[in-house]
Amino acid sequence: MKKFFKIVGIIIGVILILVIGIAIYGHFKGKEMIKKANDNSRKIENLESQDSDEYMEYSVHFNKSGDFKKGFKYLNKAVELEPEMHLGYRGWIRLRKMRDFDKALSDFERLDNLTPKFIDAPWGENIDFLSGECYFGKKEYKKAIELFNLNVKNNKEDWVDIHTFVYLGLCEYKLGNYEKAISEFERALNQSEYTTESFFGISKAYYKLGNIEKAKENILEAEKNIHYKRDDIYNEFLNEIYLSEIIELKKQLDK
């Protein structure tokens, strides 16, 4: 029995030594990692790093929180070091978060020139689509149409982002081409029958054409499918619609 307790005591002792050893190692390793992270942060803040990805990653939380002055201090350094890697993200931020269409276009065009044999996708979105959005935001609708059509050509009808067709419809609507606008919105509906932006656009176009019955039919579909709308908790899209707009148009149609 004494031998048994002796063995148990030895095992417990070994386990305690291991636990204490791991704890001590973890403590010093943790301190080492914190020191390394702080040193790395200071290196980035002083613009001493030569790793463009470090600057880009460091800029993200500033840009997400709307502190673009700080965010761009580091993002601009990332672009300076490796423009092909980071111009797209900077342009995307300028479009999506800052609505600085001219500077966003400048970044997209520079990136496109640096990669002539490759169709870029800044932050996962087609560069022609994003450039089209910029021109839509600038109210240069004919130029926007040109780029959205280029997006369709390069990505094919069945694979392109359906909001390419929504934007084409919006551009034609803004130009007063209401029947053409309807046909473009319908291209989006061919891809997804739940595209509420298309129903809303079609309703407005029919209203302009004086076809109140068709306008009412489509505004009801827009309302029914509102939960499928394009939205993002971080960004408001240029073609984003709201239930309040749909309700307001319904009231006009019922007059």
Steps between C-alpha positions, in 0.01 A plus 500: 500500500788735591652428163170589330475836679863567421436442127187719511698771677771485236241524219329795668835666550593456137162639389539802729849564365367479143206731576723754672752475218234557235357792698844661533572442131159641403555805718836588347388401149193721537714792616733437208207499252353820649841669481540382140152629408570837665837525327336412168227762555760767576690399187185538289397827667846643430474377138815292545359167378554388142209254506207650307252248644578616854405858410184390320386278790582776752285745304187281494359570849557875457315502167218283637451744787503799263838638604619535142774748585683237705391211283632658182832586663573126503298399195683756287831350617377154400413633153837672475681172569282269288244688289372192316411335831325790672369755248177301464425504871573873525269568205233279655520695828479829312189382314314303767580700812609848391300558179812655351420384148781682319777366722347152496499509120860617501600197709299256287639641174858491629454140615349405165800650320741306721325171419410523128457123453292445813146605599538624856250441779566752779375359830330221303298724263553542127697816420270601211197464728664719766608758241145501364372574849743792522367651178144437616584693817644779284173502300694416182246238399617430145853425620356284777296303243815441298680348799207293623464355149872423500447312825226292337719433198794381709300295752213379278127554555444207736801566723511876538386670822124559452537856628684574177158476333336698779752779444448482123127544564563791734728670249243466219230629736713804588548565127123486445511173305221336698425204271870417477524532877222243542678254271823537700323450832337188355845357425566503874166331563598229252789422734299529822124546531552662841695806384295764678707786353386393152132490595532846652679635191245343264216650703654848476559459126141391435380793709696734274350326196150549641429129549368517856370143504846357421659744743272378781564136411876545529501718812315221682772256392766744618333521841457122526869440427650788699685259733707387198630852443869569455638618833805490721524589869820696434422678172206667327492412132434760231204296372369402843125538545287529812149394596409866558567574130278214391218612730529857371471385137200281590325808640569693179361217289182485708419869451 
